């Protein structure tokens, strides 16, 4: 048996077989390389649509919902599914003073978006910290983003819409927020004046050696 193996081994023309085997191995490796390169390039050109919560830099008390294509390709036929209904325009700086808002029934998150190019986005006024906490509580909302590329369904993206994490941030505890609360109180007082809850009293005060001066002050209508 050993002699037969040795005879076969010696009869093989290695000058022909070694290049042939090397050619086959090289062809296989080339195919694998091309396939992986194609998948990598396709992955880099795929769209990726997400939804996030951000605060408005120009209006720090306002939280926005941002739909954004963070991928490198065109996203088409974009739709969204929510784990539970979300409010629309949930205004209120303080949770105790906020009111129950209506559910979102219109807009891109409900009706979908036909297409979003790379880095393209839609920004939606969602509400303020107190109003959103009043309507949503501490549990985040899960939104599933579905979209297509060239008519082909892409893997959906799941995002968490969280409001609780904005506690103590510029969206809920910035000095401008405190100022806004004070302005809100002033607005209520002015409303009382215009509705007759307070009355305006004018007194003429005469000081010795001076002309009478008029002073204005408000007092609560005892009636």
Beta strands, then each sheet from edge to edge (+ up, - down):
strand 1: 49-55
strand 2: 62-69
strand 3: 75-82
strand 4: 113-116
strand 5: 121-128
strand 6: 141-149
strand 7: 152-153
strand 8: 157-161
strand 9: 198-205
strand 10: 213-220
sheet 1: 1+ 2- 5+
sheet 2: 4+ 3- 6+ 7-
sheet 3: 4+ 3- 6+ 8-
sheet 4: 9+ 10-
end
